[in-house]
Amino acid sequence: MSHTPHELVEEFPEHAETIHRLKEANGHFARLFDEYHQVNRAIHRAETLVEPTDELHEQAMRKQRMVLKDELWRMLQAG
């Protein structure tokens, strides 16, 4: 358990400009981006015991974050 937030711009620093552009121009990307960050923050709060949760819920959140990250990655690749 890393306790390190997985901010999208930190995960894909070479795509920082594309992330910003897509957030402004693509409503679907912006919604997925926001959802990713909501889930990511919830995971971080659970890991740091700010808002503890059971292991199954934490695993479900991590899977959700992975699915969102994969979809956002595909959209970044398409530009």
Residue pairs with C-beta under 8 A, 6 or more apart in sequence:
1 47
2 47
3 44
3 47
3 48
5 40
5 41
5 44
6 40
6 43
6 65
6 69
7 37
7 40
8 19
8 33
8 36
8 37
8 40
8 69
8 72
9 16
9 19
11 69
12 19
12 73
12 76
15 76
18 76
18 79
19 33
19 76
22 29
22 30
22 33
22 75
22 76
23 29
23 30
23 33
24 30
26 75
28 75
29 72
29 75
32 68
32 71
32 72
32 75
33 72
35 68
36 65
36 68
36 69
36 72
39 61
39 64
39 65
39 68
40 65
42 51
42 61
43 58
43 61
43 62
43 65
45 51
46 52
46 53
46 57
46 58
46 61
47 58
53 61
